[in-house]
Amino acid sequence: MNISKEDARELVYGDLEGWETVESEIVDVLRWSNIYRGIFKSPEGKHYSLEWAEAATEQQDELPFEYDDPELVEVKAVPTMVIKWEPK
């Protein structure tokens, strides 16, 4: 699903009316940028994934979607089993 850069920035910052942030996490770290992935719930109740880059420090000036176009990908929750190892 296509979305404008302005609407995508509002979505990332939690300001797009009717949309809800479900989760957001850093998925990669580059020299000057952090790559994020967020899951967002639309006003219709569908869930979408969106990836974006932001400046890694206050020294850089990089807004989300400054160098790439946003794309919302419809996603669904899939239950998984996770095994965690702990000391005895």
PyMOL commands that set and color helices and strands:
alter all, ss='L'
color gray80, all
select helices_A, chain A and resi 5-12
alter helices_A, ss='H'
color red, helices_A
select strands_A, chain A and resi 20-29+33-41+47-55+73-75
alter strands_A, ss='S'
color yellow, strands_A
deselect
rebuild
show_as cartoon
